[in-house]
Amino acid sequence: MSHPTTLLLHGAGVGAWVWHAVAERMATPALALDVPCRHADASPAQCARDLVAELDRRGVGEVVIVAHSLAGVLMPALAAQLGARLRHGVYLAAVVPPPGGAYVDALGRVERTLLRLLFRFNRDGLKPGPAMIRKELCEDLDETTAARVVSAYAAEFPGLYLTPVAAAPTQVTSTYLRLLRDRSLPPSRQDAMIARLRHARVRELDAGHLAMLSAPAQVAALLTGIAVGCGSERAAA
C-alpha cells in the first residue's frame, strides 16, 4: 500500500531543520522544506507556488501537509494549487486567520496594532530578543536545543503576517494538534483557531510550541498514523 508524502512546514524564525528528528522517526515518506518567506516580496501565494514547484521538481505526488504555527496561513493557497493531491491538512499549533483576514487578524487588538507598527519600523525583518524566544518557544527544550533555537532564529518579513488569505480549505479532511504547554499560542487561543476549521479532528500533546523538538517520537507517531489512514482510505475507495 502506498502512502502520501508528509510535507513538514516550519513556523516563524526556524527552518526545516526542526523537523529532522520527526522525519527520521516516521514510518511513511516525509519531507521537510524551508518556507521561502524571508524576503521583502514574500506572500502566502508566492510561498505556496514555490513549495509546490519544489514538490513537482522532486516528483512528489499526493501529500499530507503539516503546517506549524505561522505556516498555517499557507494552507488555503497550498490547497488551491495542489487540488486532489492534498490528502489531509494537519495544523500543529497553527494560526488559522478568519476568512479574508491575515495572520495579524487572528491576534488580539493590541497585538495586531503592535505587530503592524513593528513591521513598519523594521523594514529589514523583525526578530524577537533571546529572552522572548526562550520564554515562548523553549519552555520544554533542553539547554542545548534551546541555545540552537535562539542562535538560529531568523528575522521575518511582513508578507506572511499582513497579507489576507482565503478561508481555511474545507475540501480536505484536517487535524489540529493542540499543544497543552504552548506559551506562544496558548491552548485557549488554539481553540479559536480550531473553531475556524470545519469538522477538524483534534489531538492533544503535552508539549510546548516546538513539539517537534521536545517530543519528536510522539509527533512522528501521530503523523505516521494520519498518513497511514490516508493510504487506507485510498485503498478502500
C-alpha positions in Angstrom: 0.0 0.0 0.0 1.4 3.4 -0.9 1.1 6.4 1.4 1.2 10.1 0.7 4.3 12.1 1.5 4.1 14.1 4.7 5.3 17.6 3.9 6.6 19.3 7.1 6.5 23.1 7.2 8.1 25.1 10.0 6.9 28.2 11.7 8.4 31.6 12.3 12.1 32.1 12.9 13.2 28.4 12.5 13.8 26.2 9.4 13.3 22.7 8.0 16.0 21.5 10.5 13.5 21.5 13.4 11.7 18.6 11.7 14.6 16.3 11.1 14.1 14.2 14.3 10.4 13.7 13.4 11.1 12.8 9.7 13.6 10.2 10.6 11.2 8.5 13.0 8.2 8.3 10.6 7.3 5.0 9.0 5.9 6.8 6.0 7.6 9.1 3.5 8.3 12.6 4.9 9.9 15.7 3.6 10.8 18.9 5.5 11.2 22.1 3.4 12.3 25.6 4.2 9.4 28.0 3.7 10.7 30.6 1.3 9.3 33.6 3.1 12.3 35.6 4.3 12.5 38.4 1.8 10.6 41.6 1.3 8.4 40.3 -1.6 7.2 37.2 0.1 3.5 36.4 0.2 1.5 33.3 1.1 0.5 32.8 -2.5 4.1 33.1 -3.7 5.4 30.8 -1.0 2.8 28.2 -1.9 3.8 28.4 -5.6 7.4 27.9 -4.7 6.7 25.0 -2.4 4.5 23.2 -5.0 7.2 23.8 -7.6 9.7 22.1 -5.3 7.4 19.1 -4.8 7.0 18.9 -8.6 10.7 19.0 -9.1 11.2 16.2 -6.6 8.4 14.1 -8.2 6.2 14.1 -5.1 2.6 13.2 -5.8 0.0 13.1 -3.0 0.8 14.9 0.3 -0.3 15.3 3.8 0.7 18.9 4.8 1.7 19.7 8.3 1.7 23.4 9.0 3.3 24.6 12.2 2.4 28.0 13.7 2.9 30.8 11.1 2.7 28.2 8.3 -1.0 27.8 8.9 -1.5 30.9 6.6 -0.2 28.9 3.7 -2.9 26.2 3.8 -5.5 28.0 1.6 -3.1 28.7 -1.2 -1.5 25.2 -1.0 -4.9 23.5 -1.1 -5.9 25.6 -4.1 -2.7 24.8 -6.0 -2.5 21.1 -5.1 -6.1 20.2 -5.5 -6.7 16.4 -5.2 -3.0 15.9 -4.4 -3.6 17.2 -0.9 -5.0 14.3 1.1 -5.1 15.8 4.6 -4.1 19.0 6.4 -2.5 19.0 9.8 -2.3 22.2 11.8 0.3 21.9 14.6 -0.5 24.8 17.0 -1.1 26.7 13.7 -2.6 30.1 13.2 -5.9 30.0 11.2 -6.9 33.5 10.1 -10.5 34.5 9.8 -11.8 34.2 6.2 -10.3 37.0 4.2 -8.1 38.0 7.1 -4.3 37.9 7.7 -2.2 36.3 10.4 -2.5 39.5 12.5 -6.3 39.4 12.4 -6.1 36.2 14.4 -4.5 38.1 17.2 -5.9 40.5 19.8 -6.4 44.2 19.0 -3.4 45.3 20.9 -1.2 42.6 19.4 -2.4 43.4 15.9 -1.6 47.1 16.2 1.8 46.5 17.8 2.8 44.0 15.1 1.8 46.3 12.3 3.9 49.1 13.9 6.9 46.9 14.5 6.9 45.8 10.8 6.6 49.4 9.7 9.7 50.4 11.5 11.7 47.2 10.9 12.0 47.0 7.1 14.9 44.6 7.2 12.9 42.0 9.1 11.6 41.5 12.6 13.2 39.3 15.3 12.3 38.9 19.0 15.1 39.1 21.6 16.7 36.0 23.0 14.7 36.2 26.3 11.4 36.2 24.5 12.4 33.4 22.2 13.3 31.3 25.2 10.2 32.2 27.1 7.7 31.4 24.3 9.4 28.7 22.3 11.9 26.8 24.6 9.9 26.1 27.7 10.2 22.3 27.4 13.5 22.1 25.5 16.9 21.0 26.9 19.5 23.7 27.1 21.5 22.6 24.0 18.4 22.6 21.8 17.1 25.9 23.3 20.5 27.5 22.6 20.3 26.3 19.0 16.8 27.7 18.5 18.0 31.1 19.9 21.1 31.2 17.7 19.4 30.0 14.5 16.3 32.2 14.8 15.9 34.3 11.7 14.2 37.6 11.2 10.8 37.5 9.5 9.3 39.8 6.9 5.7 41.1 6.9 4.3 39.1 3.9 3.0 36.1 5.8 1.8 38.2 8.7 0.0 41.0 7.0 -1.3 39.6 3.7 -5.0 38.5 3.8 -5.7 34.9 2.8 -8.8 32.8 1.9 -10.7 30.8 4.4 -9.2 27.5 5.6 -9.8 24.8 3.0 -12.9 22.6 3.6 -12.5 20.2 0.7 -9.9 18.1 2.5 -10.0 16.5 6.0 -8.0 18.1 8.7 -6.5 17.5 12.1 -5.5 20.1 14.7 -2.7 19.1 17.0 -3.3 21.1 20.2 -0.2 21.7 22.3 -1.1 21.9 26.0 2.1 23.7 27.2 2.4 26.2 24.3 3.3 29.7 25.5 3.5 31.2 22.0 0.0 30.2 21.0 -1.7 29.2 24.3 -4.4 26.4 24.3 -7.2 28.9 24.7 -6.1 30.7 21.5 -5.6 27.4 19.7 -9.2 26.7 20.5 -10.2 29.9 18.5 -8.2 28.5 15.5 -9.9 25.1 15.8 -13.3 26.8 15.7 -12.4 28.2 12.2 -11.8 24.7 10.8 -14.9 22.7 9.7 -15.1 19.3 11.4 -11.4 19.1 12.2 -10.2 16.2 14.4 -8.4 17.4 17.4 -5.5 15.6 19.0 -3.5 16.8 22.0 0.1 16.7 23.0 1.6 17.7 26.4 4.3 19.8 24.8 5.4 23.3 24.1 5.4 25.3 20.9 8.3 23.4 19.3 6.9 20.0 19.9 8.8 18.5 17.0 12.0 19.2 19.0 10.7 18.3 22.5 8.6 15.3 21.6 9.7 14.1 18.2 8.6 10.5 18.8 5.1 11.4 19.8 4.7 13.8 16.9 6.1 11.2 14.4 3.7 8.6 15.7 0.7 10.9 15.3 1.8 12.0 11.8 2.5 8.4 10.7 -0.9 7.4 11.8 -2.5 10.1 9.8 -0.5 9.2 6.6 -1.4 5.5 7.0 -5.0 6.4 7.4 -4.9 8.3 4.2 -3.4 5.3 2.4 -6.1 3.1 3.8 -8.8 5.4 2.7 -7.4 5.4 -0.9 -7.2 1.5 -0.9 -10.8 1.2 0.3 -12.0 3.7 -2.4 
